[in-house]
């Protein structure tokens, strides 16, 4: 869903995400071997307020190292954004200090491949003083670069060369090609809107 989560009410947020490699339907008839946070592409949208503490745990359920890089956090990457090995976890906390809409993503090298495989999401940091009321949406744009179909279910995976050549097969919003062409966001005439 493109609907933004509601403004947070608590001051401390326990966030736990699992890295999972899972099939993702990219378009009609196109299955992608995605790398995900919580089995979703993009990962879940988080929402906090300036001054809130995020107590974050990443659990790696994949067969390769993964990590988490929050652009909303002011942390030493060498302490927090380190590789988490398969069947291991890492916990850290940060205080959200700067309002805005920020990306989060897997920070394991090569970072571009982890993002291109689906390991990205958004965190909204609201200012302390609430913005004017509005209907709010979150749209995350990404590209997918497909290799040949593999296996009995014709799964496709990242083609590194196509990515280096900036030749995407699909440009998506919220992980699905043409989603809002076939399922437009319905809003009222004159309804105040806010897009992240």
C-alpha positions as CSV (number, residue, x, y, z in Angstrom):
1,X,0.0,0.0,0.0
2,X,1.2,3.5,-0.7
3,X,-0.6,4.9,2.4
4,X,1.8,6.4,4.9
5,X,1.7,4.9,8.4
6,X,0.2,7.2,11.0
7,X,2.3,9.7,12.9
8,X,4.0,7.9,15.8
9,X,2.6,8.3,19.4
10,X,5.4,6.7,21.4
11,X,8.9,7.9,22.1
12,X,10.7,4.6,21.8
13,X,10.2,2.2,18.9
14,X,11.2,-1.5,19.0
15,X,11.9,-2.4,15.3
16,X,12.9,-5.9,14.3
17,X,13.5,-6.9,10.7
18,X,14.4,-10.2,9.1
19,X,16.4,-10.5,5.9
20,X,14.8,-13.1,3.7
21,X,15.4,-14.2,0.1
22,X,11.9,-14.6,-1.3
23,X,10.0,-14.6,-4.6
24,X,8.5,-11.3,-5.5
25,X,6.0,-10.6,-8.3
26,X,7.5,-7.7,-10.2
27,X,4.9,-7.6,-13.0
28,X,2.2,-9.9,-14.4
29,X,4.0,-13.2,-15.1
30,X,7.4,-11.9,-13.8
31,X,8.7,-13.6,-10.7
32,X,11.9,-12.1,-9.2
33,X,14.3,-13.8,-6.7
34,X,14.3,-10.9,-4.3
35,X,16.4,-10.1,-1.3
36,X,14.1,-8.5,1.3
37,X,13.5,-7.0,4.7
38,X,10.5,-8.9,6.2
39,X,9.7,-10.6,2.9
40,X,8.6,-7.4,1.2
41,X,9.9,-5.2,-1.7
42,X,10.3,-2.5,-0.6
43,X,10.6,-3.1,3.1
44,X,8.1,-1.8,5.6
45,X,7.8,2.0,6.0
46,X,8.8,3.2,9.4
47,X,7.6,6.4,11.0
48,X,9.0,8.2,14.1
49,X,9.2,11.8,15.4
50,X,12.3,13.9,16.0
51,X,13.7,13.0,19.4
52,X,12.3,9.4,19.3
53,X,14.6,6.5,20.0
54,X,14.7,3.6,17.5
55,X,15.8,0.3,19.1
56,X,16.6,-1.8,16.0
57,X,17.4,-5.5,15.6
58,X,18.3,-7.1,12.3
59,X,18.0,-10.9,12.0
60,X,19.7,-12.5,9.0
61,X,17.6,-15.5,7.7
62,X,19.4,-15.5,4.4
63,X,22.4,-17.6,3.3
64,X,24.7,-14.7,2.8
65,X,25.7,-11.6,4.8
66,X,23.3,-8.6,5.0
67,X,23.2,-5.4,7.0
68,X,21.1,-2.2,7.6
69,X,22.0,1.4,6.8
70,X,19.5,4.0,8.1
71,X,20.0,7.4,6.4
72,X,18.0,8.9,9.3
73,X,20.5,7.7,11.9
74,X,23.7,9.5,12.9
75,X,25.9,6.5,13.7
76,X,29.4,5.3,13.0
77,X,28.9,2.9,10.0
78,X,31.8,0.8,11.3
79,X,29.7,0.1,14.5
80,X,26.2,-0.2,13.2
81,X,26.2,-1.0,9.5
82,X,28.3,-4.1,9.7
83,X,27.7,-7.4,8.0
84,X,25.4,-9.8,9.9
85,X,26.2,-13.4,9.0
86,X,23.6,-16.0,8.3
87,X,21.5,-17.0,11.4
88,X,23.0,-14.1,13.4
89,X,21.6,-10.8,14.5
90,X,22.7,-7.3,15.5
91,X,21.0,-4.7,17.7
92,X,21.6,-1.0,17.9
93,X,19.8,2.2,18.9
94,X,19.7,5.7,17.5
95,X,17.8,8.9,18.1
96,X,16.1,10.5,15.1
97,X,17.3,14.1,15.1
98,X,16.6,15.4,11.6
99,X,13.1,15.6,10.1
100,X,12.5,14.3,6.6
101,X,11.9,11.2,4.5
102,X,15.0,9.0,4.4
103,X,16.0,5.8,2.7
104,X,17.2,2.7,4.5
105,X,18.9,-0.2,2.7
106,X,21.3,-3.1,3.1
107,X,24.8,-1.7,3.3
108,X,26.6,-4.9,2.4
109,X,29.0,-4.7,-0.6
110,X,28.3,-4.4,-3.4
111,X,25.6,-2.1,-2.0
112,X,24.1,-1.4,-5.4
113,X,23.3,-5.2,-5.9
114,X,21.6,-5.5,-2.5
115,X,19.4,-2.4,-3.2
116,X,18.7,-3.6,-6.8
117,X,17.6,-6.9,-5.4
118,X,14.9,-5.3,-3.2
119,X,16.7,-4.4,0.1
120,X,15.4,-0.9,0.6
121,X,12.7,1.0,2.3
122,X,11.7,4.4,3.8
123,X,11.7,5.9,7.3
124,X,9.8,9.1,7.9
125,X,11.0,11.4,10.7
126,X,8.2,13.9,11.5
127,X,9.0,17.3,13.0
128,X,7.9,17.7,16.7
129,X,5.3,20.2,15.6
130,X,2.8,18.3,13.4
131,X,2.4,19.3,9.8
132,X,-1.0,20.4,8.5
133,X,-3.4,17.4,8.2
134,X,-3.3,15.7,4.8
135,X,-3.8,12.4,3.1
136,X,-0.2,10.9,3.0
137,X,1.4,8.5,0.5
138,X,4.9,7.0,0.3
139,X,6.3,6.2,-3.2
140,X,9.6,4.4,-3.5
141,X,11.0,4.3,-7.0
142,X,13.5,1.6,-8.0
143,X,14.7,-0.3,-11.0
144,X,15.0,-4.0,-11.8
145,X,17.6,-5.5,-14.1
146,X,16.6,-9.0,-15.2
147,X,18.8,-11.9,-16.1
148,X,17.4,-15.0,-17.9
149,X,14.6,-17.1,-16.5
150,X,15.8,-19.9,-14.3
151,X,14.3,-23.1,-12.8
152,X,10.9,-24.7,-13.0
153,X,9.1,-21.6,-11.9
154,X,11.0,-19.3,-14.4
155,X,12.4,-17.1,-11.6
156,X,14.6,-14.2,-12.6
157,X,17.4,-12.5,-10.8
158,X,19.7,-9.5,-11.0
159,X,21.8,-9.1,-14.2
160,X,24.8,-7.2,-13.0
161,X,25.9,-6.1,-16.5
162,X,22.5,-4.6,-17.2
163,X,22.7,-2.7,-13.9
164,X,26.2,-1.4,-14.7
165,X,24.9,-0.3,-18.1
166,X,21.9,1.5,-16.5
167,X,19.5,-0.6,-18.7
168,X,16.6,-1.5,-16.4
169,X,13.9,-3.9,-17.6
170,X,11.4,-2.3,-15.2
171,X,11.2,1.1,-13.3
172,X,8.8,0.6,-10.4
173,X,7.1,2.5,-7.7
174,X,6.6,0.4,-4.5
175,X,8.2,-2.6,-6.1
176,X,5.6,-3.4,-8.8
177,X,5.7,-2.3,-12.4
178,X,2.8,-0.2,-13.6
179,X,1.0,-0.6,-10.3
180,X,-0.5,2.9,-10.2
181,X,-1.4,2.8,-13.9
182,X,-3.7,-0.2,-13.2
183,X,-4.6,0.7,-9.6
184,X,-4.5,4.6,-9.4
185,X,-4.4,6.3,-6.0
186,X,-7.9,7.5,-5.4
187,X,-8.2,10.9,-3.7
188,X,-10.9,13.4,-3.3
189,X,-11.3,16.7,-5.2
190,X,-9.6,19.4,-3.2
191,X,-8.3,16.9,-0.6
192,X,-4.9,18.0,0.8
193,X,-2.2,15.5,-0.1
194,X,1.4,14.9,1.0
195,X,3.8,12.6,-0.8
196,X,7.0,11.1,0.6
